[in-house]
């Protein structure tokens, strides 16, 4: 997928808001669809997945935070929350839920377009090649899969995929916690590092279950983590 071929779905119950978002995005030649309810949006996602979803919080049929959580768990799309709620609590909750970005209405078109471009670049980062190989290990960010030297396929969650992506791109060098948390789409200021540790522990256990003789995810004390194949 190139940036020009990206598909973007908007779910917002306000007709004027949907129209303004559509106009700003359509000028970039992206494929844009909009929906007034969460249920209609989810039905469309099931039929044809999108690359980026723009979610309003105050939907008439579902909670926007819950909808974002569902997207994170079930799809590979990026999520941008676009809402009239400008309070800090809502922003923090949106980012903690897993949204990649949070924009408060009214959104200026240049900011909206820049946010989409940045998210598309991040989603595609490392995905220009179907799989990256490093000393026997193969990482495929498009299929969310890590393949061990003995050809065991390890299925990854979206968060695990983003985590491994930033580690592997640093070619064995330690990656600091704040950098990892930012790559996961969160703010280091509000993201508890214990959540990162828990995710890494689960990933290490998952890898060990498939390949007990290899553990490439290494803890670098006082720094963060690294992907070291040896």
C-alpha positions in Angstrom: 0.0 0.0 0.0 1.3 3.4 -0.9 0.1 6.5 0.9 -2.0 7.5 -2.1 -3.9 4.2 -2.0 -4.7 4.5 1.7 -8.3 3.9 2.8 -9.7 6.0 5.6 -13.0 5.4 7.4 -14.7 8.1 9.5 -17.3 7.4 12.1 -19.0 10.5 13.4 -22.7 11.1 14.1 -22.5 14.8 13.1 -23.1 15.2 9.3 -21.3 18.5 9.1 -18.2 17.1 10.8 -18.2 14.1 8.5 -18.4 16.4 5.5 -15.6 18.7 6.6 -13.3 15.7 7.3 -14.2 14.1 4.0 -13.3 17.3 2.1 -10.0 17.7 3.8 -9.0 14.0 3.2 -10.4 13.7 -0.4 -8.0 16.5 -1.6 -5.2 14.0 -0.8 -6.7 11.4 -3.1 -7.3 9.0 -0.3 -10.2 6.6 -0.4 -12.6 7.9 2.2 -15.9 6.5 3.6 -17.9 7.9 6.4 -20.5 6.4 8.8 -22.9 7.9 11.3 -23.0 5.0 13.7 -20.5 2.6 15.3 -22.4 -0.4 14.2 -22.4 0.7 10.5 -18.7 1.4 10.8 -18.0 -2.1 12.3 -20.0 -3.8 9.6 -18.0 -2.0 6.9 -14.7 -3.0 8.6 -15.8 -6.6 8.6 -16.5 -6.4 4.9 -13.4 -4.4 3.9 -10.7 -3.3 6.4 -9.4 0.2 6.2 -5.9 1.6 6.8 -6.9 4.4 9.2 -10.1 4.8 11.3 -11.2 8.2 12.5 -13.3 7.8 15.6 -15.6 10.2 17.4 -16.1 9.5 21.1 -19.8 10.6 21.5 -21.5 8.2 19.1 -25.2 7.4 19.5 -24.9 3.6 19.6 -21.5 2.7 21.0 -18.9 4.4 23.2 -16.0 5.7 21.1 -13.4 4.5 23.6 -14.9 1.0 23.5 -15.0 1.1 19.7 -11.3 2.1 19.6 -10.4 -0.8 21.9 -12.3 -3.2 19.6 -10.4 -1.9 16.6 -7.0 -2.3 18.4 -7.9 -5.9 19.2 -9.4 -7.0 15.9 -7.7 -5.1 13.2 -4.4 -3.7 11.9 -5.6 -0.2 11.2 -4.3 3.0 12.8 -6.8 4.9 14.9 -7.2 8.7 15.2 -9.7 10.0 17.7 -11.4 13.2 16.4 -13.7 14.6 19.0 -15.1 17.7 20.5 -13.9 16.6 23.9 -10.8 18.7 24.7 -10.3 17.9 28.4 -7.1 16.3 29.5 -8.9 13.2 31.0 -10.5 12.3 27.6 -7.2 12.8 25.8 -5.3 10.5 28.2 -8.1 7.9 28.1 -8.0 7.9 24.3 -4.3 7.4 24.1 -4.4 4.8 26.9 -7.1 2.9 25.0 -4.7 2.6 22.1 -5.5 5.5 19.7 -2.5 6.5 17.7 -3.4 10.2 17.8 -6.0 12.4 19.4 -7.3 15.6 17.7 -9.8 18.0 19.2 -12.5 19.6 17.0 -12.5 21.8 15.2 -9.5 20.4 13.4 -7.7 22.5 10.9 -7.2 20.6 7.6 -3.4 21.0 7.5 -3.1 19.4 11.0 -5.5 16.6 10.0 -3.6 15.8 6.8 -0.2 16.0 8.5 -1.4 13.6 11.2 -2.7 11.1 8.7 0.6 11.3 6.7 2.6 10.7 9.8 0.5 7.7 10.9 0.7 6.2 7.4 4.4 6.5 7.5 4.6 4.8 10.9 2.2 2.0 9.9 4.3 1.4 6.8 7.6 1.7 8.5 9.4 -1.6 8.0 6.6 -2.8 5.8 8.1 -1.8 2.5 9.7 -5.2 2.5 7.4 -8.2 3.1 9.8 -9.7 5.7 13.0 -8.5 7.3 15.6 -11.1 8.2 18.1 -10.9 10.9 20.5 -13.8 11.6 18.0 -16.5 11.0 14.9 -14.7 12.3 12.3 -13.3 9.9 10.0 -10.5 10.9 6.9 -9.8 8.8 5.1 -6.7 10.0 2.3 -7.0 7.4 1.2 -10.5 8.6 2.1 -9.8 12.2 4.5 -12.8 12.3 7.9 -13.6 13.7 9.6 -16.7 12.2 12.4 -18.4 14.2 15.6 -19.9 12.8 14.0 -23.3 12.9 11.0 -22.0 10.9 8.5 -21.8 13.8 5.9 -19.1 13.0 5.0 -17.0 16.0 1.8 -14.9 15.6 1.9 -11.4 17.0 -0.5 -8.9 18.4 -0.5 -5.4 17.0 1.3 -4.1 20.0 3.9 -6.9 19.9 4.4 -6.1 16.2 5.1 -2.4 16.8 7.4 -3.3 19.7 9.5 -5.7 17.6 9.5 -3.3 14.7 11.2 -0.5 16.6 13.7 -3.0 18.2 14.7 -4.7 14.9 15.2 -1.4 13.2 17.9 -0.6 15.8 19.9 -3.7 14.8 20.8 -5.0 18.2 21.3 -1.7 19.9 19.3 -1.0 23.1 16.1 1.1 22.6 15.1 3.3 25.5 11.7 2.8 27.1 10.3 6.2 26.2 11.2 5.6 22.6 9.4 2.3 22.6 6.3 3.7 24.3 6.2 6.5 21.7 6.5 3.9 18.9 3.5 2.0 20.4 1.5 5.2 20.0 1.4 6.3 23.6 2.7 9.2 25.6 5.6 8.3 28.0 4.1 10.9 30.4 0.9 8.9 30.9 1.9 5.3 30.0 2.8 3.2 33.0 6.1 1.4 32.2 4.7 -1.7 34.0 2.4 -2.2 31.1 5.4 -2.4 28.8 7.1 -4.9 31.1 3.9 -7.0 31.1 3.6 -7.0 27.4 7.3 -7.9 26.9 7.0 -10.7 29.5 4.1 -12.2 27.6 5.9 -11.9 24.3 9.1 -13.6 25.7 6.9 -16.4 27.0 5.2 -16.8 23.7 8.6 -17.0 21.9 9.9 -19.5 24.5 6.9 -21.7 23.9 7.8 -22.1 20.3 11.6 -21.9 20.5 12.9 -22.6 24.0 16.5 -22.5 22.7 16.3 -19.0 21.4 15.2 -15.7 23.1 16.1 -12.6 21.0 14.2 -10.1 23.1 16.8 -8.9 25.7 16.3 -6.6 28.7 19.0 -3.9 28.8 19.1 -2.8 32.5 18.5 1.0 33.1 17.9 1.4 29.3 15.2 -0.6 27.8 15.1 -3.5 25.4 17.0 -4.9 22.3 16.5 -7.6 19.7 19.6 -9.7 19.8 19.4 -12.8 17.6 22.5 -14.6 19.1 
